């Protein structure tokens, strides 16, 4: 048989090639037509199924709180204190040169509440509300370095550029209050967390789903109000004119999500001038409530203000509120006895007050409160340069850490999962970060497999393509 390619062969193949290309194009167009259009506004949307929670307060403890010094007591650390163990942790220690022996906790544990949950004396206030909390002792993650671990807990991947959990929640559900942002961030005035503003980015979702930073004192948003007051009629005429100009500009530039988001943000800013100022005005709260949060004194004032503002935002229909604490206070590589206690002194009372306040107002049942960092700590000591054991802390641990949830469909008074005898690894009812994300979405009435956006032919999800399961054991 001849191997030559003739003119007849060419003309036979070309129509097939063209037809094939045309068919592929039609199929692609049909596929795009069948795919749901991405959400581009903040109007409230129905969940996939009846939800237990309608809103979230995320108390993000950036830095890695030590599980065996707060919520996961380990008597074996006392028994083996001072024994060498670092040689058994190859690949699990970030700062190998300063690794020491097994170290007992400097804190004392006791059982609290009707549920008998174990909490150390570093958190005396939280100990009074444990009957509202589901502790998850068996969390684990994929990195022992802050930056990728924070990306993981916030967005489900260890790399930057992806939507955070708050962005996904507001993308899926929108907001019940169109005069306030759906996703509000209350960061620490003392400094941004690790990864900075990427902690509340929208990634490849439409930009209007990113978090909006509110300041806890002064004007909630810079440049929110005009420099000079104008009569209401004049201000309204200005807004109407700007709206018409925006629509004219948008008409000539369709399919520009960044432009849509910018116009929407201007319109929201106009509506926020009264709503945001009112929501953040804690002077309207009774003095006893402010005192309960620790406002106006000592180390609790800043965090207390933000916890109280979070409650005020939630009761006004904001969907997702995220609180941050300065990035270094939980990163207790040294002097854990004093440094961890200082971190608790700043956050313990306001956190307990938030749970108590939400419950008293009938909001806890519909609000999911979540607490935790990006990883845990090791059971061995991390020694300072002078090797003084009195100044020892703990290095990072990706194989075990503790988070907790409260309200919003969570089983109260629960301790779920377990770590090994030293607190090194999660061994019972292990919970991955993706499982944790799937559970948060489930409590909000969303199936993590069905919450997606088409991106380059892929269904991008918070939980990714990897296996993820709802942690049914923590559901009420």
N, C-alpha and C positions, 0 to 999 in steps of 0.2 A: 504494500500500500504506500502511496506517495505521501510524504510528510509535508509537501508544499501546501501553503495557505493561499487558495485561489481567490479571485475577485468574487466568485459565487459564494464562497465561504464567508467572505467579508459581509456581503449584503444579507446573507442569512443570519449572521450573528448580530449585526447592528440593530435591527428592529427589536430583537430579543433583549439586547442590552438597554435600549431606550425604554422598552416596555417594562423591563425589570426596574430600571431607575424610577420610572413614573409610578409603578406599583408601590415601590418602597416609600416614595414621597407621599402617596395617598394614605398608605397604612400609618405612616408617621403622623400625618395630619389628623387621621381618625383617632389615633392614640392620644394626641394632644387634646382633641376635642372631648374625649372621654375623661381625661384627667380633671379633677376638680380645680377650679380657679383658686389661686392662693388668696387668703384673706388680706385685705389691704386697709382695713379700718378697725376701730376699737369698739364698735358696737357689740353689745352682749350677744353671745352665741350659745346655743344649747349644747350641753355636753353629749358624749356618745351614749351615756346611760345615766340614770339618776345619781347625782353626786352626794357624797357625805359632807364635803367641804366646798365652800364657794370662794375662799380666799386663803392666802398663805402669808405667814410671817416667817422669814428665814433669818435666823440668828447665826450668821456665819462666823465661826471662831477660827479665822485664818491663823495658821501656825502649827497646829497639831497638838490639841490638848492631850495630856497623858491619861490614858484610860485606867491604868493601875493605881493612879493617885487620886482619881475622882469617883469612878463608878464601878470599877471591876477589881475588887480586893483580891490579893494573891498571897495567902499565908506562906506559900512556898518561897516567896522572896525573903521573908524573915528567916525561914529555916536555912536557906542557902546563901544568905547575905555574905558577900566577900569572896565567894567561890568563883574561880575563873570560868568563863563561859564564852568569851568573845571568839575563841577559835572555832566554835560550833556555828558561828553566824557568818560564814564566808558569803560575801555578796549581799549581805543584808545590812551592812553598816556604812553610812555615808562618810563618817570621819573616823577611819580605822585607827589612825595614829593616837587618838585620845580615848579609845575604847577601854573600859575598865571591867570590874567584876560585877556579878549580880548585886543589885542594890534594892534594899527594902524601901518601902514607901515611908516618907517622913510624916505622913498623915494617918490619922486614926479613922477607922470605919465603924459605922453603926447601922443597924437596920431601922428604917423609918416608915411611917404610915401604916395603914392597914395591910398594904401589900408586902411590907417588909423589905423594900428595896434598899440596897446598900449604897450609901453616899458617904464620902469622906467629910471630915470636919472642915475642909477647905470651902465647902458650899453649904453652910448652915441654913440659908434661906431656901434654896432649892429643895433641901431635905424636907421642908414642910409641905411641899406640893407634889410629892412623888406619886400620890394616888391618882394624879391626872396624867402621868407620863408613861410612855412605853419606851424603855431603854433597849437599844439594839447593840449588844456587846460584840457581835460577830461581823462587823464591817471589815472589808479589806479592799485594797486598791492596787495600782500597778506601778507606782513610782515612789521613790524615797526622796525625791527632790521637790521643793515647794512649787516651782513654776508649773511643771507638767501635772503634778498632783492637784493643784488648784484648778487648772484647765479641766481636768477629769471630773472633779466633783461639781464644777459649774456647768460643763457643757457635754460631758460624756466622752470626750476624747482628750488625749494628753497634748494635743497641738492647738495653737491659737486659730482664731478666725471663725469659730463656730458659734451658733446661737446658744445663749445660756438658758438654764432651766426657767428663769423668770420670763425670758423672751418667748420660749415655747408655750408657757402657760397662757400668757396674754394673747399670743397668736391663736391659740385654740379656743379661748373663751371670751376674749375681748374684755370689756369693763362695764360695771354697773353704774359708773359715774363718768359722764362725758365732760365734766368740768375739772377733772383732775387726771393726771397720767394714770394709766392702768398699772404701771410697774414703777414703783418709787424706790430709790436707793437712799439710805441714810448712812453715809460713810462717816468715818471718824475724823473730826477736825484735826487730830494730831498727825494724820498721814494716811495716804492711800494704802490699800492692801497689796500684797504681791500680785503682779500682773495688772495693777492699776485699773483703769476704766474698762479694760477687757472683761472684767468680772460681770459686767451687765450689758454687754454688746448684743446686737441682734444678728450678727454674722450675715448669713445669706438670706435670712428672713427680711421682709420689708422693714425699712429703718424705724418705722413708728413703733415697733415692738421692743426697742431697746429701753433700758432703764433710764429714768430721769432723776438726777441727783437733787435732793432737797437739803438745804442747810437747816440745822436744828436751832440756830439762833439767827436773829436778824431777818432780812428778806429771804424767803425760802429759795428763791431762784434769782440770780443776779439779773439786773436789767428787766425785771418783770413789770415794773411800773414805769411810766414815762417820767422824764425829769420835771415836767410842769403839768399840773392838773388842768384839764380842759373841760368845758361844760359837757354833760353827758350826750347831748344832741350832736355836738361837734365830734366827739370821740366816736360815736356810732357812725356818723357820716364818713369819717376817715376809714373805719373798718369796712364799711360797705364798698367804698371806692377801691380799697386794696383787694377786696374779694373779687370784684369785677376784673381788675387788672390781672389777678392771679389766674382767673378762669380763662382770660384771653391768652395769657402766656402758656397755660397748660394745653389749650386747644391745639396749639401749633406744635406741641411736644408731647404726643401721647406715649404711653408705656414708659414713663420715667419715674420709677418708684422713689428715687431720692427727691425729685421735685414734689411728688405727692406728699411725701413725709414732711418736707419743709413747709409746704402750705398748711398741712394739718397741724404742725407744731405752732405756727403763727396763730392759727385760729384757736388752738387750745390755750395758748398763752393769754389771749384776750379773755377767755372764760375763766382762767385760773386766777386772775388778779384779785378776785374776792374769795374764791373757794380755797385756794392754797393758803392764803394769809389766815383765814379762819381755821383751817384744819391744823395749822402749826402753832396756833395761839394757845399755849398750855396755861396761860394766866387765867383762862376761863375755868380751869379745873379747880375743885375744892382743895384747900391746903392739905387736908388729910390724904388725898389721893397723891399729890405731889410728894409728900413725905413718904408714902408707901413705896414710891419708885426711887427714893433716895435723892430727889432733886433738891439742889440748893446746899449740898454739903459734900465734903470729902471726895473720895474717888468715884462715887456713883453718879455725880451730877450729869455728866455728858451722856453716858449710856442710858441713864434713867430718863433723860429728856427724849432720847430717840425711841426708847421702848414705849413711852406714853404717846408720842407722836404716831408711832406705828398703830397703836390701838385706835387713835382718832381717825387715821386714814382708813383703817379697815371698816370702822363703823360708818364711814362715808362712801363705801362701795369700791375702794381701790382693790384691785385683784391680787397684787403681789407686792409685798413690802420686804425689803432686804436690809438688814443692819450689819454693819461691819465694825470691828474693833481693830485698833492699830495693829499692824501685821506682826509685830515682834513679841507681843505679850504672852502668847501661848507657845512660843518657840523656845522652850526651856532647856537649852543646852547646858546651862550653868545655874548653880544656886537654886535648884528646883524648889527647895523648901520655902524660900522667900519669893522667888519669881512667880511660881504658880499661885501661891497665896495672893500675891498682888493682882494677878489677872482675875482671880475669883472675887477679890474685894471690889473690883471695878464693875463686875457684871452680874454677880450672884443675886443681890437684892433686886435690881431692876428686872431680871429675868423672871424671878418668882412672882414679882408684883404684876408683871404682864399676864401670866397665867391666871393669877387670882382675879385680876381686874376683868379679863375677858370672860371668866366664868360668872362673876357677879353680874355682869351686864347681859348674860345670855348669848354671848358671842363665841364662846369656846367650841360649842358643838358644831358651828359652821366655819370655824377658822382652824386651819392646820398650822401649828407652830412646830418648826423643825430647828434643831440645834446640832452643831458639830463642825469639825474642821476637815482638813483634807487627808489626814492620816493620823496615826497614833505615835507612841513612843516605845523604845526598847526597854526590856527589863534589866539591862545592865547599865552601869554608870558611864557617863561621859565625863572624863576628867579634864580640868583646865590645864593650862601649860605647866603650872607648878605642881600638878598631880595631887593637890590638896583635896581629899575626899569630901571634906566639909563643904566644898564649893561645887560638888558634882551635880550634873543634870542628866538628861536622857536624850539620846539621838533619835532620829526619825525611824518610824516603823510602818511599812506599807501593809503588813500581813495581819494587823489587828488594830482596830480602833472602835470607839464607842460614839454613837450618835443617839439622839432621842427625838421622839415625836409626841405631840399632845394635841387633843381636840380633834375636830374634823374627821370623825370616823375611826380614830385610832383606839385600840383597846387600852383603857387606862390601868395603871398599877401593874404593868407588865415588865418583866425582864426577859428579853428574847435572845437566844443564841448564847454561845460560850466560847471562851478562848482556852488554850492549854493551861497547864498548872503555873506557868510563869507569865502568862499574858502575852506571849510572843506571837502566837498564831490563832486565828479564828478556826475552830474545829467543829463546832456544832451549829447547825442551821446558818451556814455562812451566807452573808449578804454582800453582793458586789455593789459597786456604785451604780451600775445599770439597773440592778434589781431595786435599789433605793429610788432611782428616778422613776421606774415603772410604777412603783407603789405610790409615789407622790401624785403622779398623773391619774392613777386609778381612784384615789381618794377624791380627786377633783372631777371624776366622772369621765375620764378620757382613757381610751385604750392606747397604750404606747405604740402599738403596731399601726394604728389608724391615724395617729397624729403625725403627718409628714408633709413635706413639700417636694415637688418635682425639681430636681437639680441635675442638669446634664444627663438626663435619662435615668436618674436614680431616685428612689424614694428616700430622701434624707429624713432621719428621725433623731430625737434626743437619745434614744437607746441604741442607735446605729444598727448594723446588720448582725451584731453579735447576739448571743442568747441572753435574754433578760426575763425575769419572772417577778410577778407581784408577790410581795412577802405577805401571804395570807395570814400568817400567824400573828401579825400585829393589827389586823383589822378587827374592829368591834363586831 
